Amino acid sequence: MEKYTITISDSNFESEVLKSTKPVLIDFWAEWCGPCRMVGPIVDQLAEEYDGKVVVGKVNVDENPSIASQYGIRSIPSLLVFSNGKVEEQIVGAVPKARLQDSLNKYIS
């Protein structure tokens, strides 16, 4: 199975997220987080559906605490929508797929 989501870390955050010419959806998650396990498959589906239009990445907050603290992530799952290197939206908690689609559709030209 092809993987559409990318793993975001301290080393590739700037190149993959801040310098992206496409909108970016980042899922901040952790292994131990129950709601994160509910959102994860939805994020994977979105990555496939929006392939070529949106960059979809995941940040493990336990492995990359500096990114999480830089963006004030206090509860997970948190999903940030970036456009032109800036955070446009923050969605906290396990939300329905349609809510994430609505957010992404605003930034696709």
Helices and strands as residue ranges (DSSP letters): E 6-7, H 13-13, I 14-18, E 24-29, H 34-49, E 55-60, H 65-70, E 78-83, E 86-92, H 97-105
